[in-house]
Amino acid sequence: MSVEAAELLELFQWRREDAELDGALKQKLESEVADVFSYLLLLCDSTGIDLVDATNKKIDLNEERFPVSASRGVAKPGGED
């Protein structure tokens, strides 16, 4: 999965934030996103993880750890997952 994620990252590594997403790049992006998603689904299936449930739990945890009132406008490098 890390190889596929790296291929996805590579599409944006040196792009400017304001660069447009053209048709060719969008096709490459769709392909790499599908690869990462497929591997993630395989991992979840083989380990018995419900991806939607795990995502919702993570969102809830982040809302507790980083309330909007204390976090809005604060960007600190590093930190825990």
Buried (B, 14 or more C-beta within 10 A) or exposed (E): EEEBBEBBEEBEEEEEEEEEEEEEBEEBBEEBEEBBEEBBEEEBEEEEEEEEEEEEEEEEEEEEEEEEEEEEEEEEEEEEE
